[in-house]
Amino acid sequence: MLIRIRPWKEGDEMNLVKYANNKNIARNLRELFPNPYTLSDARTWIAFNKDLLPALNMAIIWENEVIGAVGIVLKEDIHRKNAEIGYWIGEPFWRKGFATKAVKMMIDYTFENYDVTRIFASTFDHNIASQKVLLKSGFKLEARLKKALFKNGRYADEIIMSLLKEDYLT
């Protein structure tokens, strides 16, 4: 199960659309993530990311095919030592350990390339699989925010998990 992460590049569009255009993916992501996910969306995403150095968002690659994405959002002001991680994996690759491996690679990359001491993630309470990925990657539960999320006409609790650099390195 050799996977890798790398910056987005032109030529990734078709596989990005192939796996991102899926309601089961979109239902666990923020509303900024398009659904349906079109070729135009893929082109915009790749154009946005291709010149960011060091990269903030990576393609997850398996057998030379894009099968998902992992990335960070660097926080600002008093939160500037924090990065929020997000990820998704194509449905055919669920429950194979790919997401956990990609998240661990992104954690290494983030702590090596950015001056952050904490990486955190936010998940919908119903997304147990994502919470398991984070726990397997060393994250700890920080909070459950009641009815903090609203998507598709429904409330959901927000689960906040984090990983401190000092804990990761030991």
CORJO-V430265 format. One record per run of one state. SS is the DSSP state (helix for helix, strand for strand, loop for the rest). FROM is the first residue (numbers start at 0). LEN is the number of residues. Records with the same first field share a line. If there is no record, write none. Layout:
SS: FROM-LEN / FROM-LEN
This chain:
loop: 0-2 / 7-5 / 20-2 / 26-12 / 49-7 / 62-2 / 74-2 / 79-2 / 89-1 / 93-4 / 113-4 / 124-3 / 136-3 / 151-2 / 169-1
strand: 2-5 / 56-6 / 64-10 / 81-8 / 117-7 / 139-12 / 153-11
helix: 12-8 / 22-4 / 38-11 / 76-3 / 90-3 / 97-16 / 127-9 / 164-5
